[in-house]
Amino acid sequence: MTDRNPYASLPAERYWRKAVASVPPFLLDPTRPDAFRLSRTERIATAGSCFAQEVARVIRRAGFNFYVTEEPPVRRDNQLADMEANFSARYGNIYTTRQLVQLFDRAFGHFRPLVRAWEREDGRFVDPFRPRVEPDGYASEAEVVAAQEVHLSRVRHMFETLDTLIFTLGLTEGWRDARDDAALQLAPGVAGGAWDPAIHRFANATVGEMTADMLGFVDKLRAVNPAARIILTVSPVPIAATYSDRHVLVSNAYSKSALRVVADEVVQARPGVFYFPSYDVVTSPATAGRYYSENLRAVTEAGKQHVMRLFMAHLEDGGTPAAPAGALDARLEGERVSTVICDEELLDA
């Protein structure tokens, strides 16, 4: 005898009442541990928005092979040193899909932006594509260019030799150089350079544009590294500010919804690309906003622990589990938030 309807014999995870409403919030688990596995020996690189640093920190602390091809300089400031240790190369945060594609193209010599350096108000120079990577800046444009060349060579090596790339999709909005469409990490004038409406243009990417960016990136990466796997996540951190002519809440809804669709489109279109639902867990109605701090942007320690505990289920060979999600420790949360570099917060300074 067949089921009376196509939904009759579906597993519990397919029903909202059984898989969400009837589950204690801290036990919510929309992941599939068998979707992908990460071993201790494979080279795991991370990139993306500031939430990607949380993933990197978990990989490092669990004793897995967090792949770094460009070591940061030795710092006297321990807090800065800890933050910089969470990048596979010194590219800083990569907020948009266009930034990621152009980083690859720059590393392999396919794109050479017209802008090479920005001057700061103090007379020092910075890299327009990672203006905060060197807090003291550089003495000249030539020094910036020399550092860029070293950096891009290490990025190229990373793409060629990594086993798995975890990329966190963060923003749809960004700024570009209108002369050659170079995607900038931050708006000109925020951390160097000067905003010139004749040169700089605002861009809010569509789902179609971002999907094309990511599919193109996957294909380019596979061309130089055929076995590379990609894990996509979407940052649950709301945008700090919007340049679109509408309320920031509306812009945030578009941004996160569009990025979530892009992740799904790419996973469906390419084998060896997976999605990890960190965004889905943190923003779930089941958590009733408990995973956001008082500013309604920063993810609380309990939220991070919940997400990272689920991520740990994908780590093989006995990786040290994250602590279970529990009551919020305000002191610990403050320390954790202060050790994540989030350039976007400069927009709301």
C-alpha positions as CSV (number, residue, x, y, z in Angstrom):
1,M,0.0,0.0,0.0
2,T,1.4,3.4,-1.0
3,D,1.4,6.5,1.2
4,R,-1.8,8.5,1.1
5,N,0.2,11.6,0.0
6,P,3.9,12.4,-0.9
7,Y,4.6,14.0,2.5
8,A,3.3,11.1,4.6
9,S,6.6,9.2,5.1
10,L,9.1,12.1,5.1
11,P,11.7,12.1,7.9
12,A,11.2,14.4,10.9
13,E,13.7,17.0,9.7
14,R,11.3,17.9,6.9
15,Y,8.6,19.2,9.2
16,W,8.7,22.5,11.0
17,R,6.8,21.3,14.0
18,K,9.1,18.3,14.6
19,A,12.4,19.7,13.6
20,V,12.1,23.3,14.8
21,A,9.1,24.1,17.0
22,S,9.4,21.0,19.2
23,V,13.2,21.1,19.6
24,P,14.8,23.1,22.4
25,P,16.6,26.1,20.8
26,F,20.0,25.0,21.9
27,L,19.5,21.6,20.3
28,L,18.4,23.0,16.9
29,D,20.5,21.2,14.2
30,P,19.7,21.7,10.5
31,T,23.1,20.3,9.4
32,R,23.8,17.0,7.8
33,P,27.1,15.7,9.2
34,D,27.5,13.3,6.3
35,A,27.3,16.1,3.8
36,F,31.1,16.8,4.0
37,R,33.9,15.7,6.3
38,L,37.1,17.6,7.2
39,S,40.2,15.6,8.2
40,R,43.1,16.6,10.3
41,T,45.5,16.3,7.4
42,E,43.8,18.3,4.7
43,R,44.7,22.0,4.2
44,I,41.7,24.1,5.2
45,A,41.7,27.7,4.2
46,T,39.1,30.3,5.1
47,A,38.1,33.7,3.6
48,G,35.1,36.0,3.6
49,S,33.4,38.4,6.0
50,C,34.4,38.9,9.6
51,F,32.3,35.9,10.7
52,A,34.9,33.7,8.7
53,Q,37.4,34.5,11.5
54,E,35.2,32.5,13.9
55,V,35.4,29.5,11.7
56,A,39.1,29.8,11.4
57,R,39.5,30.1,15.2
58,V,37.6,26.9,15.7
59,I,39.7,25.0,13.2
60,R,42.9,26.2,14.8
61,R,41.8,25.4,18.4
62,A,40.6,21.9,17.4
63,G,44.1,21.1,16.2
64,F,43.1,20.8,12.5
65,N,45.3,22.0,9.6
66,F,44.3,25.6,9.3
67,Y,46.1,26.5,6.1
68,V,48.2,29.7,6.1
69,T,50.4,30.6,3.2
70,E,51.1,34.2,4.3
71,E,52.1,34.6,7.9
72,P,51.4,38.0,9.6
73,P,54.3,39.9,11.0
74,V,55.3,39.4,14.7
75,R,53.3,41.9,16.8
76,R,53.8,43.2,20.3
77,D,50.1,43.7,20.5
78,N,48.8,40.2,21.4
79,Q,45.2,41.0,20.6
80,L,46.1,42.2,17.1
81,A,48.3,39.1,16.7
82,D,45.4,36.8,17.6
83,M,43.1,38.5,15.1
84,E,45.6,38.3,12.3
85,A,46.2,34.6,12.9
86,N,42.7,33.9,11.6
87,F,43.5,34.7,8.0
88,S,44.9,32.1,5.5
89,A,46.6,35.0,3.8
90,R,46.8,38.7,4.5
91,Y,43.8,39.8,2.5
92,G,41.7,40.8,5.5
93,N,37.9,40.6,5.1
94,I,36.5,39.7,1.7
95,Y,32.9,41.0,1.9
96,T,31.6,40.6,-1.7
97,T,31.7,37.9,-4.4
98,R,33.3,40.4,-6.8
99,Q,36.1,40.9,-4.3
100,L,36.8,37.2,-4.2
101,V,36.8,36.8,-8.0
102,Q,39.1,39.7,-8.5
103,L,41.4,38.5,-5.7
104,F,41.8,35.3,-7.7
105,D,42.3,37.2,-11.0
106,R,44.8,39.6,-9.5
107,A,46.8,36.7,-8.0
108,F,47.0,35.0,-11.3
109,G,47.8,38.1,-13.3
110,H,44.4,38.3,-15.1
111,F,43.5,41.7,-13.7
112,R,45.6,44.6,-12.8
113,P,43.6,47.5,-11.3
114,L,44.4,51.0,-12.2
115,V,44.5,52.1,-8.5
116,R,47.6,50.9,-6.8
117,A,47.7,52.8,-3.5
118,W,45.7,55.2,-1.3
119,E,47.2,58.0,0.7
120,R,45.9,58.5,4.3
121,E,45.4,61.8,6.1
122,D,48.7,61.2,8.0
123,G,50.7,61.0,4.7
124,R,51.2,57.2,4.9
125,F,50.0,54.9,2.1
126,V,47.7,51.8,2.2
127,D,46.6,49.1,-0.1
128,P,43.2,50.0,-1.5
129,F,42.1,46.4,-1.5
130,R,43.1,45.7,2.2
131,P,43.6,49.2,3.7
132,R,43.8,48.0,7.3
133,V,46.1,45.1,6.9
134,E,49.1,47.2,8.0
135,P,48.1,49.5,10.8
136,D,51.2,51.8,10.4
137,G,50.7,52.0,6.6
138,Y,53.6,52.3,4.1
139,A,56.0,55.1,3.5
140,S,55.4,55.3,-0.3
141,E,53.2,54.0,-3.1
142,A,56.2,51.8,-4.2
143,E,56.2,50.1,-0.9
144,V,52.5,49.3,-1.2
145,V,53.0,47.8,-4.7
146,A,55.9,45.7,-3.5
147,A,53.9,44.4,-0.6
148,Q,51.0,43.7,-3.0
149,E,53.2,41.5,-5.2
150,V,54.4,39.4,-2.3
151,H,50.8,39.1,-1.0
152,L,49.4,38.0,-4.3
153,S,52.0,35.4,-4.8
154,R,51.1,33.9,-1.5
155,V,47.4,34.0,-2.4
156,R,48.1,32.3,-5.7
157,H,50.0,29.5,-3.8
158,M,47.0,29.2,-1.4
159,F,44.5,28.7,-4.2
160,E,46.8,26.2,-6.0
161,T,47.5,24.0,-3.0
162,L,44.5,24.2,-0.6
163,D,42.2,21.2,-0.1
164,T,39.1,22.9,1.2
165,L,38.1,26.6,1.1
166,I,35.5,27.8,3.5
167,F,34.0,31.1,2.2
168,T,31.6,33.2,4.2
169,L,29.3,35.4,2.1
170,G,28.9,38.7,3.9
171,L,27.6,41.7,1.9
172,T,25.9,42.6,-1.4
173,E,26.8,46.3,-1.2
174,G,30.2,47.6,-2.0
175,W,32.2,50.3,-3.8
176,R,34.0,50.0,-7.1
177,D,36.4,52.0,-9.2
178,A,34.3,53.1,-12.2
179,R,37.3,53.2,-14.5
180,D,37.9,49.4,-14.4
181,D,35.2,48.0,-12.0
182,A,37.8,47.1,-9.4
183,A,36.0,46.0,-6.2
184,L,37.2,47.8,-3.1
185,Q,37.1,46.4,0.4
186,L,35.9,49.6,2.0
187,A,34.4,52.9,0.7
188,P,37.2,55.3,-0.3
189,G,37.8,57.8,2.6
190,V,37.0,55.4,5.4
191,A,40.5,54.0,5.9
192,G,42.4,55.8,3.2
193,G,42.0,57.5,-0.1
194,A,39.3,60.1,-0.9
195,W,35.8,59.6,-2.2
196,D,35.5,61.0,-5.7
197,P,32.0,60.6,-7.2
198,A,33.5,60.8,-10.7
199,I,35.7,57.8,-10.0
200,H,34.0,55.7,-7.4
201,R,30.6,54.1,-7.7
202,F,28.3,52.3,-5.4
203,A,27.2,48.8,-6.3
204,N,24.5,46.6,-4.8
205,A,24.9,43.2,-6.5
206,T,22.0,41.2,-7.8
207,V,21.5,37.5,-7.2
208,G,22.3,36.9,-10.8
209,E,25.6,38.8,-10.7
210,M,26.7,37.1,-7.5
211,T,25.8,33.7,-8.7
212,A,27.8,34.3,-11.9
213,D,30.7,35.5,-9.7
214,M,30.7,32.4,-7.6
215,L,30.3,29.9,-10.4
216,G,33.1,31.7,-12.2
217,F,35.3,31.5,-9.1
218,V,34.6,27.8,-8.6
219,D,35.5,27.1,-12.2
220,K,38.7,29.2,-12.0
221,L,39.8,27.5,-8.8
222,R,39.1,24.1,-10.2
223,A,41.2,25.0,-13.3
224,V,44.3,25.4,-11.1
225,N,43.3,23.0,-8.3
226,P,40.9,20.3,-9.7
227,A,40.3,18.6,-6.4
228,A,39.5,21.7,-4.3
229,R,36.3,21.6,-2.3
230,I,34.3,24.7,-1.2
231,I,32.1,25.1,1.8
232,L,29.9,28.2,1.7
233,T,28.3,29.9,4.7
234,V,26.4,33.2,5.0
235,S,27.3,35.6,7.8
236,P,24.5,36.1,10.3
237,V,25.9,39.6,11.2
238,P,23.6,42.3,9.9
239,I,25.0,45.1,7.8
240,A,26.3,48.1,9.7
241,A,25.1,50.7,7.3
242,T,23.5,51.0,3.9
243,Y,24.1,53.4,1.0
244,S,20.9,52.3,-0.7
245,D,18.1,54.9,-0.4
246,R,16.0,52.9,2.1
247,H,15.9,51.8,5.7
248,V,18.9,49.7,6.8
249,L,16.5,46.9,7.9
250,V,15.2,46.6,4.4
251,S,18.7,46.6,2.9
252,N,19.8,44.0,5.4
253,A,16.8,41.8,4.5
254,Y,17.7,42.0,0.8
255,S,21.4,41.4,1.4
256,K,21.1,38.3,3.5
257,S,18.2,36.8,1.5
258,A,20.2,37.3,-1.7
259,L,23.4,35.8,-0.4
260,R,21.4,32.8,1.0
261,V,19.9,32.2,-2.5
262,V,23.3,32.5,-4.1
263,A,24.8,29.9,-1.8
264,D,22.0,27.5,-2.7
265,E,22.3,28.2,-6.5
266,V,26.0,27.5,-6.5
267,V,25.7,24.3,-4.4
268,Q,23.1,23.0,-6.8
269,A,25.1,23.9,-9.8
270,R,28.5,22.6,-8.9
271,P,29.6,19.3,-7.3
272,G,32.0,19.5,-4.4
273,V,30.4,22.7,-3.1
274,F,28.6,22.5,0.2
275,Y,26.5,24.8,2.4
276,F,26.9,25.1,6.2
277,P,23.8,26.7,7.8
278,S,25.4,29.1,10.4
279,Y,23.1,31.9,9.2
280,D,20.0,29.7,9.5
281,V,20.8,28.7,13.1
282,V,21.5,32.2,14.4
283,T,18.5,33.9,12.7
284,S,16.0,31.1,13.4
285,P,12.8,32.1,15.1
286,A,13.5,29.3,17.6
287,T,16.3,31.4,19.1
288,A,14.0,34.4,19.5
289,G,16.9,36.8,19.0
290,R,18.8,35.4,21.9
291,Y,21.9,34.9,19.7
292,Y,22.4,38.7,19.2
293,S,23.9,41.0,21.7
294,E,22.4,44.4,22.8
295,N,23.5,46.1,19.6
296,L,21.5,43.5,17.6
297,R,24.5,42.9,15.3
298,A,27.2,41.0,17.2
299,V,26.5,37.3,17.6
300,T,26.6,36.3,21.3
301,E,29.0,33.7,22.7
302,A,26.1,31.3,23.1
303,G,25.2,31.7,19.4
304,K,28.8,31.2,18.3
305,Q,29.2,28.1,20.5
306,H,26.0,26.6,19.0
307,V,27.1,27.1,15.4
308,M,30.6,25.9,16.0
309,R,29.4,22.9,17.9
310,L,27.5,21.9,14.8
311,F,30.5,22.6,12.6
312,M,32.6,20.4,14.8
313,A,30.4,17.4,13.9
314,H,32.0,17.6,10.4
315,L,35.6,17.3,11.8
316,E,37.0,13.8,11.8
317,D,39.7,12.1,13.9
318,G,38.5,13.3,17.3
319,G,38.7,17.1,17.0
320,T,38.2,18.7,20.4
321,P,34.5,19.6,20.6
322,A,33.4,23.2,21.3
323,A,31.9,24.0,24.6
324,P,28.1,23.5,24.6
325,A,26.0,26.5,24.2
326,G,24.8,27.9,27.5
327,A,24.3,31.0,29.5
328,L,25.9,34.2,28.2
329,D,29.1,35.2,29.9
330,A,29.3,38.9,29.3
331,R,33.0,39.2,30.1
332,L,33.9,36.3,27.7
333,E,31.7,37.7,25.0
334,G,33.4,41.0,25.2
335,E,36.8,39.5,24.8
336,R,35.6,37.4,21.8
337,V,34.0,40.3,20.0
338,S,37.2,42.4,20.5
339,T,39.3,39.7,18.8
340,V,37.5,39.8,15.5
341,I,38.5,42.3,12.8
342,C,35.3,43.8,11.2
343,D,36.2,46.7,9.0
344,E,32.5,47.4,8.2
345,E,32.0,48.8,11.7
346,L,34.0,51.8,10.7
347,L,31.0,52.9,8.7
348,D,29.1,53.4,12.0
349,A,31.9,54.9,14.0
